[in-house]
Structure formats: C-alpha cells, structure tokens
Amino acid sequence: MVAVEPDAVPAPVPAGGDGAVARLVQTYLDHLVVERGVSRHTLQAYRRDLRRYTAFLAGEGVHDPAAVTPALVAEHAMRLRAGVPADDGDGWAVAPLAPASVARAVVAVRSLHRFAVDEGVSATDPAAEVRPPTPGRRLPKALRVDQVQALLAVPPTDTALGLRDAALLEVLYGTGTRISEAVGLDVDEVSRALDDPAAGLRVLGKGRKERLVPLGSFARAALTAYLVRGRPALAARGAGSPALFLGSRGARLSRQSAWAVLQEVAGRAGLGTEVSPHTLRHSFATHLLDGGADVRVVQELLGHASVTTTQIYTLVTVDHLREVYLTSHPRAY
C-alpha cells in the first residue's frame, strides 16, 4: 500500500492536460452519463476532480495512462491535501483540501483507472493500493452548562415573542429534539404532556418514528407561560394553526425562522462561538453523559437508530474528563 503523507509540500503544477490521459477521462465521463446514468452534480464533481488529475499528470510529463505509477497517484493526493498553486486562468487549481475532499478525489482517480483496465487501455491499475488521508473524527460542538444558562436567560418574558423564544430554547435543550421536531409539535400533544407531570412528550422524528422524551420542570414552566400569556396573542394574528410554536403572523414557525431566533439570542448572549439548533442537541447529550447517564438511554432520548451514532458523544466527555484530570490532579504532570 502506498502511504499518503498529509503534510507534503506542493510543487508547481502547470495547467492543462492532453494526449491519451485526457481522452481516457472524456471517455470515462461519457461512460458515467450513458452507462451509469449519474446525476449532473456527480458528473460535475468527477469532471472537476479528474481535470485536476489530468493537469497534474501533464505537469509531470505523463500523457499515457499506461505510464502512470502508484507513486504518481499518491503524489497527486498529497498535493491536493497540501494545496496546489492557484491559476485563475484555468481554474483547476485549489487551496488545500480537507481529508474528506481528498478522499472523494482519490475515489474518482481510482474509478478512472479501474475503467482503463476494464477497457484494455492499461494492463495494471496504479491507483488500486493508494489510500487518501483518513479523515479525523469530527466531534459534536457542545456548550458549557454556564453558556447554556446564559443563552436561556436572554429572551424577555414580557412579550409574546419573548415567551415563545424562551419556550423554544427550553424545549430544544431540555428534550434534545431536533429543530424540525420542535417546530412540528402541536398544542394538543404538548397540553397532554403538561397535564400529566409523569407523562413525556411524544416527538415525531426521522422516518416518522415516534419516541417519548421527558419534559423537565424548566421546559414545563416555559411552555405553560407561553401557552397562557404568549401564544394566544400570536394565534390571534393567524388562521387558527394547531402548531405549538407560531411566527409573528400566527402561522407555524418554520425551521429557518427558528434558526434565526437562536442566532439572534446567541448573539445577544455574547457566547463568542457559533451556535445552531444542533448545538443545543449536542449539549443535551453531552451534559447527560457528563452527569452519568447510560449511553443507551441517551440513544433513546435522541432517537438514534444505532448506538454507534450516540457513542461519538462519549468522546466529548472523555476529553472533558482528561482536561479536568490534567488541571486538577497533583500527579497529572
């Protein structure tokens, strides 16, 4: 296997490409359209990636697919990871790509060379053993508890919209629901949950899969205040929507509007970090695990089909534990 070093320093790569390699690329793109019926978006991605590859090979003086070696394919991947010189006139050059983008480009190159072997253009596949850099595992972004508290304290409770925003934020953080699930709630379902302190809130998740989530005291208080003092004023402006969360015109609050609410509140809270509806969901899960909750319970609360999806949050808590250890234990250093 040929290793790809992610920190390789790029060399100048001239634009352009011609000869048998360029003809092979065009034949392969035609094959994708005619034989495999790929989408326009996929075709554009392959064309862009293979144009860069053709230009790279031309810069190395290689115009025959049979002359391509595994080392050349690996070098191409390294240059994409490190970045290649800009060329505004041609447009094929790029800044350093993320590992996931390099992986996509290498897939395109590997597919091209498999096609060349299948078509008898090349006897061997020089890209078969080339692997791109492994993308790092992305950890969810979670707010600290004090940051969440600062966020929840922002909405005013003396206006209808302020009461709505306070209830929305408490639901998002207190139940871990997705933004689409929260704005999809209706008054009747929430009223049933509020009437019975032991009952949970029924949420319709992905694939229209229903789950039950507990409704904590803070979310209950915020929802009650909104339903009594806020929602009636908003509902009077509309045509009688059954939705729990209403916009300024009395219709169901959209995902985009709910996102805008959170952005505004986060800005006023002065958190100094980007906050999205999913940030509150991540914070919900992370704080539960920090508090000792079982990962299987968190899985059910989040509505994850697989516990593997939920387990990524345990990486966040391990990092937190390590940080606490390093700053607190006398023998940590």
Secondary structure per residue as TSV (DSSP state, phi and psi in degrees):
chain	resnum	aa	ss	phi	psi
A	1	M	-	360.0	137.8
A	2	V	B	-92.2	121.9
A	3	A	-	-81.0	146.4
A	4	V	-	-112.9	116.3
A	5	E	-	-84.5	124.2
A	6	P	T	-72.3	-18.0
A	7	D	T	-103.9	21.6
A	8	A	-	-63.5	145.8
A	9	V	-	-89.2	126.0
A	10	P	-	-73.1	147.2
A	11	A	-	-103.6	158.3
A	12	P	-	-58.1	137.2
A	13	V	-	-124.9	114.3
A	14	P	-	-69.8	154.7
A	15	A	S	-76.5	163.1
A	16	G	-	99.6	-178.7
A	17	G	-	170.2	138.0
A	18	D	-	-149.0	-171.7
A	19	G	H	79.2	-157.5
A	20	A	H	-65.1	-33.0
A	21	V	H	-63.7	-47.9
A	22	A	H	-60.8	-39.0
A	23	R	H	-68.5	-37.4
A	24	L	H	-62.5	-43.7
A	25	V	H	-60.4	-44.5
A	26	Q	H	-64.7	-40.4
A	27	T	H	-63.3	-39.9
A	28	Y	H	-67.4	-40.8
A	29	L	H	-63.1	-39.7
A	30	D	H	-62.2	-39.4
A	31	H	H	-62.0	-40.6
A	32	L	H	-61.5	-37.4
A	33	V	H	-77.1	-50.1
A	34	V	H	-78.0	-47.3
A	35	E	T	-88.7	-36.2
A	36	R	S	-106.5	-12.9
A	37	G	-	58.4	41.7
A	38	V	-	-68.8	159.9
A	39	S	-	-72.6	164.1
A	40	R	H	-62.1	-38.8
A	41	H	H	-62.9	-45.2
A	42	T	H	-63.3	-42.3
A	43	L	H	-61.5	-42.7
A	44	Q	H	-62.4	-39.9
A	45	A	H	-64.5	-45.0
A	46	Y	H	-64.0	-42.2
A	47	R	H	-61.2	-44.4
A	48	R	H	-63.4	-46.6
A	49	D	H	-66.1	-40.2
A	50	L	H	-77.5	-24.6
A	51	R	H	-66.5	-41.5
A	52	R	H	-61.9	-41.1
A	53	Y	H	-65.5	-43.8
A	54	T	H	-61.1	-42.2
A	55	A	H	-64.3	-39.8
A	56	F	H	-61.7	-47.8
A	57	L	H	-62.4	-39.8
A	58	A	H	-61.1	-39.1
A	59	G	H	-65.4	-25.1
A	60	E	T	-90.8	3.5
A	61	G	T	76.9	21.5
A	62	V	-	-108.6	120.9
A	63	H	-	-124.5	-3.2
A	64	D	-	-113.4	122.9
A	65	P	G	-54.7	-32.1
A	66	A	G	-68.9	-17.2
A	67	A	G	-91.2	-3.9
A	68	V	-	-74.6	136.1
A	69	T	-	-114.3	161.4
A	70	P	H	-57.1	-35.6
A	71	A	H	-63.8	-36.7
A	72	L	H	-67.3	-42.2
A	73	V	H	-63.5	-42.0
A	74	A	H	-64.5	-39.3
A	75	E	H	-63.0	-40.0
A	76	H	H	-60.7	-44.3
A	77	A	H	-63.6	-38.1
A	78	M	H	-65.2	-39.8
A	79	R	H	-68.2	-36.2
A	80	L	H	-64.2	-38.8
A	81	R	H	-68.3	-36.4
A	82	A	H	-89.5	-19.9
A	83	G	-	102.5	146.9
A	84	V	-	-122.6	156.1
A	85	P	-	-56.5	140.8
A	86	A	-	-70.6	145.8
A	87	D	-	-144.8	89.5
A	88	D	T	-62.7	-28.1
A	89	G	T	-69.3	-34.0
A	90	D	T	-101.7	-38.6
A	91	G	-	87.6	2.4
A	92	W	-	-88.0	-19.7
A	93	A	-	-77.2	153.4
A	94	V	-	-138.6	159.1
A	95	A	S	-73.7	171.3
A	96	P	-	-52.4	133.1
A	97	L	-	-95.0	151.2
A	98	A	-	-69.1	155.9
A	99	P	H	-52.8	-37.9
A	100	A	H	-64.7	-36.7
A	101	S	H	-72.0	-37.1
A	102	V	H	-63.5	-40.7
A	103	A	H	-59.9	-42.6
A	104	R	H	-62.6	-42.2
A	105	A	H	-65.5	-39.7
A	106	V	H	-67.7	-35.2
A	107	V	H	-59.8	-42.0
A	108	A	H	-62.8	-42.8
A	109	V	H	-66.8	-43.3
A	110	R	H	-61.5	-40.5
A	111	S	H	-64.8	-39.1
A	112	L	H	-60.1	-46.2
A	113	H	H	-73.8	-31.2
A	114	R	H	-63.6	-40.5
A	115	F	H	-61.8	-40.7
A	116	A	H	-62.1	-39.2
A	117	V	H	-68.4	-44.2
A	118	D	H	-61.3	-33.7
A	119	E	T	-87.3	-1.5
A	120	G	T	77.7	13.3
A	121	V	S	-75.5	-36.4
A	122	S	-	-127.1	149.1
A	123	A	S	-84.3	-28.8
A	124	T	S	-129.6	163.3
A	125	D	-	-106.8	104.3
A	126	P	T	-73.7	-12.6
A	127	A	T	-99.8	-0.9
A	128	A	T	-60.3	-36.4
A	129	E	T	-103.8	8.0
A	130	V	B	-89.8	129.2
A	131	R	-	-121.6	139.5
A	132	P	-	-76.6	169.4
A	133	P	-	-59.1	142.3
A	134	T	-	-76.6	122.9
A	135	P	-	-61.8	138.7
A	136	G	-	-69.2	151.9
A	137	R	-	-76.3	123.7
A	138	R	-	-82.7	127.1
A	139	L	-	-91.7	143.4
A	140	P	-	-64.3	148.3
A	141	K	-	-88.2	127.2
A	142	A	-	-128.0	143.1
A	143	L	-	-83.5	155.1
A	144	R	-	-71.7	162.4
A	145	V	H	-61.2	-41.2
A	146	D	H	-66.7	-30.8
A	147	Q	H	-69.5	-40.5
A	148	V	H	-63.0	-42.2
A	149	Q	H	-62.0	-40.0
A	150	A	H	-64.7	-38.4
A	151	L	H	-65.1	-46.1
A	152	L	H	-69.3	-20.4
A	153	A	T	-84.4	-7.5
A	154	V	-	-73.7	-50.0
A	155	P	S	-59.2	132.7
A	156	P	-	-71.8	151.1
A	157	T	S	-110.9	20.5
A	158	D	S	-112.7	9.4
A	159	T	S	-131.8	157.8
A	160	A	H	-62.7	-44.1
A	161	L	H	-69.1	-35.9
A	162	G	H	-64.6	-43.0
A	163	L	H	-62.6	-39.9
A	164	R	H	-63.0	-46.9
A	165	D	H	-63.0	-40.4
A	166	A	H	-62.5	-43.5
A	167	A	H	-65.8	-41.2
A	168	L	H	-60.4	-47.3
A	169	L	H	-65.4	-40.4
A	170	E	H	-64.5	-37.2
A	171	V	H	-68.4	-44.9
A	172	L	H	-60.6	-47.0
A	173	Y	H	-80.9	-37.2
A	174	G	H	-75.2	-21.2
A	175	T	H	-119.2	-15.2
A	176	G	-	73.7	16.9
A	177	T	-	-70.2	153.0
A	178	R	-	-71.9	158.4
A	179	I	H	-62.0	-38.0
A	180	S	H	-66.0	-34.3
A	181	E	H	-69.5	-39.1
A	182	A	H	-66.6	-47.7
A	183	V	H	-72.8	-13.4
A	184	G	T	-86.6	-5.0
A	185	L	-	-69.0	145.4
A	186	D	B	-110.3	158.3
A	187	V	H	-60.4	-43.2
A	188	D	H	-57.3	-45.3
A	189	E	H	-66.1	-40.9
A	190	V	H	-68.1	-38.2
A	191	S	H	-61.6	-39.0
A	192	R	H	-63.3	-40.5
A	193	A	H	-67.8	-35.2
A	194	L	H	-73.8	-31.1
A	195	D	H	-69.4	-28.5
A	196	D	-	-118.3	104.4
A	197	P	T	-56.8	-26.3
A	198	A	T	-86.6	-9.9
A	199	A	-	-82.5	158.8
A	200	G	-	-106.6	177.5
A	201	L	E	-98.5	126.0
A	202	R	E	-84.0	124.7
A	203	V	E	-120.5	136.6
A	204	L	E	-98.6	110.3
A	205	G	-	-99.2	-156.4
A	206	K	G	-62.0	143.1
A	207	G	G	66.0	21.3
A	208	R	G	55.4	33.4
A	209	K	-	-87.6	126.2
A	210	E	E	-90.8	140.5
A	211	R	E	-141.0	162.2
A	212	L	E	-110.6	127.0
A	213	V	E	-122.8	140.6
A	214	P	-	-65.7	150.9
A	215	L	-	-115.2	106.6
A	216	G	-	-71.5	170.9
A	217	S	H	-64.7	-37.0
A	218	F	H	-68.4	-41.9
A	219	A	H	-66.4	-39.1
A	220	R	H	-62.0	-45.4
A	221	A	H	-63.8	-42.9
A	222	A	H	-66.8	-40.8
A	223	L	H	-66.7	-41.4
A	224	T	H	-62.4	-45.1
A	225	A	H	-62.0	-40.9
A	226	Y	I	-66.3	-44.5
A	227	L	I	-66.8	-32.2
A	228	V	I	-84.9	-43.6
A	229	R	I	-113.1	-12.5
A	230	G	I	-113.9	-50.9
A	231	R	H	-63.0	-39.0
A	232	P	H	-56.2	-38.0
A	233	A	H	-67.7	-37.9
A	234	L	H	-72.9	-39.2
A	235	A	H	-64.0	-30.9
A	236	A	T	-65.9	-17.4
A	237	R	T	-89.1	-9.0
A	238	G	T	-116.6	-158.2
A	239	A	T	-111.2	26.0
A	240	G	-	85.8	47.6
A	241	S	-	-71.3	142.2
A	242	P	-	-79.0	-4.6
A	243	A	B	-62.6	146.0
A	244	L	S	-70.4	-55.2
A	245	F	S	-95.3	121.8
A	246	L	B	-112.6	151.1
A	247	G	-	-84.3	-176.9
A	248	S	T	-66.1	-18.3
A	249	R	T	-102.0	9.1
A	250	G	S	88.5	1.4
A	251	A	S	-94.8	167.9
A	252	R	B	-56.9	134.4
A	253	L	-	-65.7	130.5
A	254	S	-	-84.0	163.7
A	255	R	H	-59.9	-41.2
A	256	Q	H	-65.0	-41.1
A	257	S	H	-68.0	-38.2
A	258	A	H	-64.9	-38.5
A	259	W	H	-61.4	-44.4
A	260	A	H	-62.9	-38.2
A	261	V	H	-59.5	-47.2
A	262	L	H	-64.8	-40.0
A	263	Q	H	-62.0	-42.6
A	264	E	H	-64.8	-45.1
A	265	V	H	-64.2	-42.3
A	266	A	H	-62.3	-39.4
A	267	G	H	-63.8	-40.6
A	268	R	H	-71.6	-26.4
A	269	A	H	-76.9	-15.5
A	270	G	T	62.8	41.4
A	271	L	-	-72.6	-23.7
A	272	G	-	72.0	19.7
A	273	T	S	-146.3	155.4
A	274	E	-	-71.8	133.5
A	275	V	-	-127.1	132.7
A	276	S	-	-128.4	168.1
A	277	P	H	-55.1	-34.8
A	278	H	H	-70.5	-22.9
A	279	T	H	-60.8	-41.5
A	280	L	H	-67.1	-35.9
A	281	R	H	-65.4	-43.4
A	282	H	H	-62.0	-41.7
A	283	S	H	-64.4	-41.5
A	284	F	H	-53.6	-51.4
A	285	A	H	-67.6	-44.3
A	286	T	H	-64.1	-43.0
A	287	H	H	-69.3	-32.1
A	288	L	H	-63.3	-46.8
A	289	L	H	-66.8	-38.3
A	290	D	H	-60.5	-32.9
A	291	G	T	-83.9	0.4
A	292	G	T	103.4	8.1
A	293	A	-	-67.6	146.1
A	294	D	-	-72.5	141.5
A	295	V	H	-63.1	-30.0
A	296	R	H	-68.2	-35.7
A	297	V	H	-67.0	-43.8
A	298	V	H	-62.3	-37.3
A	299	Q	H	-57.8	-45.9
A	300	E	H	-66.0	-41.3
A	301	L	H	-65.2	-36.2
A	302	L	H	-81.5	-19.4
A	303	G	T	78.8	28.4
A	304	H	-	-77.6	134.7
A	305	A	S	-69.5	-32.6
A	306	S	S	-124.2	141.1
A	307	V	H	-67.8	-21.4
A	308	T	H	-59.1	-37.9
A	309	T	H	-63.9	-39.5
A	310	T	H	-72.3	-31.7
A	311	Q	H	-64.7	-17.4
A	312	I	H	-63.0	-26.7
A	313	Y	H	-69.4	-24.7
A	314	T	H	-67.2	-25.9
A	315	L	H	-65.4	-36.5
A	316	V	H	-64.3	-44.5
A	317	T	H	-70.3	-33.7
A	318	V	H	-63.1	-41.6
A	319	D	H	-60.8	-39.7
A	320	H	H	-65.7	-44.0
A	321	L	H	-62.4	-40.0
A	322	R	H	-64.0	-41.1
A	323	E	H	-63.3	-44.3
A	324	V	H	-61.9	-42.1
A	325	Y	H	-61.4	-47.5
A	326	L	H	-65.0	-30.2
A	327	T	H	-94.2	-10.2
A	328	S	H	-118.1	-31.3
A	329	H	-	-85.7	133.9
A	330	P	T	-66.6	-19.1
A	331	R	T	-108.2	17.1
A	332	A	-	-70.2	-29.6
A	333	Y	-	-114.9	360.0
